[in-house]
Structure formats: structure tokens, C-alpha cells
């Protein structure tokens, strides 16, 4: 994977967050994400023993070597956390629909922030207390837009941002 396929945009995420440029739910996706695939949760510190996840481990390995195909495959077949900004007291429609939060960078590029762990999500978005656990491969197969990038652990040193061609490559690895 080249630098164009996976870019580190943590500083851009921090600037977007500081300027309040988050946009909620202009995109949603539905498809082969069934009730068994989606798990909602509140941030309550339910991290696996050792605080690491399969996706987090893969991202750590990719920080050392962006061309690590085994790590890319592990990331593509891992679960990730999508921030859930819906109102828990309201009927938010079909539970099988994943509404994607979209952040906009100062240059106008948009991305969906996703996270490898509750801790990373809470550190990046302290005001968000809920999430949806989603198989990354299933989400990638239904990606809603060529213009929308995927950010995994944005705002961290190890965070990666995937443009459309990187999303297609990851989706292929998940199959």
C-alpha cells in the first residue's frame, strides 16, 4: 500500500474537531449488516484484557510497516467502533442501519472516524458515549461514497486515513 492509499491525518482530525466541523449522519449504510453483526454499546471500559484489540494490533503493526499485508488483512477482517451520535431516548429507526458520522477537514475533505477501541474513541471524542461495533469488511463493501474517506483512530500517531482506492483494497482483503 502506498502513501497515497493510506495517509496519516491525525492533525487534520484534531483541527476539524477543534473547529467543530463534525457533521452527523449525512450518510447511512444498510446491507448485509445483520442484527448479529451490529453491537451497540456505551463507553464503560469494556476493553479486552491488556487493552488491545485485533484491529488495534493491526494498526500498530501498520504504523511500523504500511505494506504489511498480514496486518492489512487483519484490520480488514476486524471489528471497529463507529461513534453513535443518535439520541438514545428517541426512536432512531431500523437498528440494522448504521448512520455514519462524518467529519470535515479544514480543506473540505470528509471522512468517517472509526476507532479500534473504546479508549481511542473516548480520547478522540470525549462527548460521545455510545458506539456501534461493526465488522470493518462489511462496512467497506457498502461504503456510501467515493468522496468519503475512512479514518481509523484519527488523531493518534498510528491513525490511518484511507481514500476510495484504499477502501476498495481493504474491502478486497476482507473477502
N, C-alpha and C positions, 0 to 999 in steps of 0.2 A: 504494500500500500504506500503510495507516495504522499508527500506532504500536502498535495492538493486534495487527496482523498480524505485525509484526517488532519484537521487543524486544531491547534490548541487555542481556544478563545476565552480563557478564564477572565482576562482583563476586560474584554468586551461585555461578558456577562455581568461583572461587577458594575461597570458603567451603566448598563441597561437597568440593573436593579436599583442603583443609586438614583437614577433619573425617573424611576417609577414607570418605566416603559413596558412593564408587563401587560400583556393583553390576555384576557382569559377567554378560552374556548371558541375561537373563530373556526376551529377545525374539530371534527369528531370523526371517529372511525368505528366501523362495525364490520363484522365478517365472521371469521372462524374463531373469534374470541368468545368462548362459551362461559357460562357461569363457573365452571370448574377451573377455567384459566385465570379468571379475574378474582383477585382478593383485595378487598378494601381494608384499610387499616387506619388506626390513629397512631401517631408517634408516641410510643410508650416505652421505648427502649428494648424492643424485642429482637435485638440483633443476635445472630448466631454466636456460639461460643467463639471467643477470640476476636469478635467484632468485624470479621471479614466475610465477604460473600463470594460466590463463584465469579460474579460479574466484577466485583472489586478486585479480586485477584487477577483476573484477565486484564483489567485496565492498568493495574500496577505493572504487569509484565509488558504491556504495550508502551508504557512510559519509557521503558528501557530499550525496546525494540519495536518500532511501529510495523515492521514487516514480519512479526512473529505470527505465522498463520495459525498455529495451535491456539494462541491467545485470542486471535480474532474469531476463530471458530467457537471458543468457549464463551466469549462475550455474546456472539450472535445467538447462542442457544441458552443463554441465561435469562433469568427474570430481572426486570428493572422496576424501579418505582416511578410512577408518574404522579406528580402533585395533583391532588383533588381539591379544587377550589370551590366546588359546589356547596350549597347551603345544606347542612345535614338535617335541618328542620323542615325542608321543603321536599316535595316530590320532584325528583330530578330526572324522571323519565325512565327509560329502559336501562336496567343495570348492566346490560351487555354492551352498551355504547360507552366507549372511552372518549371523554372530552379532553382534548389536548390543550394544555396551557401553552401559550405562545409568547415568547419574549422578543422584543425588538432591540437590536443593537443600534448604537448611535448612527451607523451608516445605513440603516434601514433594513439590513438583513434580518430575517426572522428565523427563530429556532425553537424547538420544543425541548425544554430542560427535563432530563430524566436523571435518576440517581441510582447508584449501586447499593446504597444502604440508607437506613433511617437517619443515621448520624450525618451523612453527607447532605441529605435533604434538609434536615433541621439547621445545619450550619449555613447552607446557602439561602434558605427561605424560612427564617425563624417564625414568621407569621402564619405559615401553613402547617396545620396539624394533622392533615389526612392525606392519604395517597391511595393509588391503585397499583397493585403488583401485577405486572403484565409480562408474559413471555416476549422477549425482545423480537425474536424471529417472527412471531405472529403480527406484532405491531408493524414491523418493517414491510411485510408482504402487503399490508393495507395502507401504506404511507399515503397521506392525502394530497401531497403537492410536491412537484419538482422544485419549487422555490423555497420550500421549508426544510431547514437543516435539523439534524438530530444532535443534541448536545448531551453527552454522558458525563455526569459530575462536573458541570460547568462551574467555574470559579475556583477550581482546585488545580494544583500543579499537574496532576495526572489526567485532568479532564480532556476529552476529545470532542471535536465537533465534526460531524460527517455531512458533507453536501450530498446532493442527489446521487452522484455516482458512487460514493462511499456507502450510502444506504442500500443501493442495489447490490453492491458487492457483499455487504453483511447479510442481506436477505438470502443471497445465494448460498452463503456458508451455513445458514440455519436450516436449509432443506436437506 
